[in-house]
Amino acid sequence: MTPALRNARIVLADREIEGSLSIAEGMIASVDEGACETGEDFEGDYLIAGLVELHTDHLEWHYRPRPGVYWDPLAALHAHDAQIIGSGITTVFDAVRIGSSPDVRDMSIHVERLVGAIRRGRDENRLKAEHLVHLRCELPTEDVVDHFETYARHETTQLASMMDHTPGQRQFRTIDEYKKWYEAGRTPEELEVFIAARLEEHHRYSAPNRRAIVTLADELGIALASHDDATLEHVEEAVEDGVDIAEFPTTLEAASAAHDAGLAILMGAPNVVRGQSHSGNISATDLVRAGLLDVLSSDYVPFALMQAAFILPQRVDSITLPQALATVTRNPAEAAGLDDRGVIAQGKRADLVRVSLIGGQPVVRAVWRAGVRVA
């Protein structure tokens, strides 16, 4: 048994205590209230469970830092891992898009590089955080099912989301909203041709691809997420498909229906930090106030996960710090079927983070994964 981490403000599932924690063989051996004379002195800093990230595109940004520029995938993974662990995230589902697109015609090359780097990083013990694969399945594409069949069968793949970024669908509920994202570099005529091609792909591929992915995910026991549900019909479809997680519902109607159906509702932590959605959809903080948010994801800013957890109790009177931290620890772990982590309790994996508050802002001081200090 290792010496205790002592004089810590320990955030448990339902309360905060002043006390100490000991680790044995990578697991939490004991959690005790009161003073302890041995071990690392936290000097009153917070001790929280390691954060669990279900949906971050950040690896792809490191791999493709500029349009047409592709970085060495292992180097990109190392840069990503350093930022993830430095943000207090001990388990991360790296989102890897599958399904070729107009801007990346042969996505299979890049999927192989990224998934291959994640597997190699794990096998060669290169990484500080635990990295798993989240396949982001773009349904209206010709080759998404082929990609899914290739990469879904490995043990690292434990989550898949079904996306449809068609103009007039889900995130882009109107054609005008879609045009704002894709008009750069195109004449009005070129943009109309581009939109027409995306609509045709949706009608040809989305429905059959969805059925194929749902069937194989069920066979392999992969957790499924819907993406950008906007209507009751979207939620009903997700429930029929056995979806576990509703990622980024865009309306209160969809979020409420997903909650009633027992889906875990996931929203972006940057939405909480900024106080609004970057694309004009529903506010994550409003969903918290309505009791409709279960999981936060850092999405495109890793440290936003930690920020949001400490911001929420300041903004929403009805939520405590243990409840806020559950959205980035216990709840995402449970939604992904990881029952060995996400909470500070005896017998759980010793994924732990030391956090100071400076000027009301969280600062990560140290991180342990499975009892080993990694940062």
KAVENGI-V567780 format. One line per field, one symbol per residue. phi: phi as a letter, one per 30 degrees, with the letter a starting at -180 (. if undefined). psi: psi as a letter, one per 40 degrees, with the letter a starting at -180 (. if undefined). burial: + if it has 24 or more other ideal C-beta (glycine too) atoms within 12 Angstrom, else -. A space follows every 10 residues. Layout:
phi: ???
psi: ???
burial: ???
//
This chain:
phi: .deddchccd cddbacbcab bbbbhicdda bbdjdbcbjd ddhiddbbde dbccbbcddd dddbdbeicc dedddddddd ddddddcicc bbcddbdbjd bedbdcdedd dddddddddd eddchdcddd cbccdccddd bdcddedddd cddddddbab bccbcdeich ecdbddddde dcdeibdedd dddddddddd deddcedddd eddedddddc iddcbdbidb bddddeddde didcbcdhec bdeddddddd diddccbdde ddddiaddci dddddddded icbcbcbdhc bededdeddd deddcbddcc dedddddcbd dddddciccc ajadaejddd cbbcbccbii cdbdcabbbh icdca
psi: hiiihifigh hadeiiihai iihhfeihdi hhiaiieiih hefeiihiii ihhdgheddd dddgdihehh ihdddddddd dddddeeehe hhhhhhhihi idegdgdddd dddddddddd dddefeidih hihhhhhhdf ideddddddd eeeiddheii ihigfiheib dgeidddddd dedheiiddd dddddddddd dddddddddd ddddddddde fhiihihfhd iddddddddd efidhhhfie iddddddddd eeihhhihdd ddddeiieee aihdddddde fehdhiidce gdeddddddd dddddhdehi ddddddeecd dddddefgee aeihiheihg hihhhihhfe hihhdihhhf ehhe.
burial: -+-+++++++ +++--+-+++ +++--+++++ ++---+---+ -+--++++++ ++++++++++ ++++------ +-++-+++++ ++++++++++ ++++++++++ +--+--++-+ +-+++++++- ++----++++ ++++++++++ +++++++++- ++---+++++ +++++++-++ +++---++-- -+-------- ---++--++- ++--++--++ -+++-++--- -+++++++++ +--++-+++- ++++++++++ ++-++++++- +-++++++++ ++++--+-+- ++++++++-- -+++++++++ ++++++++++ +++-++--+- ++++++++++ ++++++++-+ +++++--+++ +++++++--- -+-+++++++ +++++
//
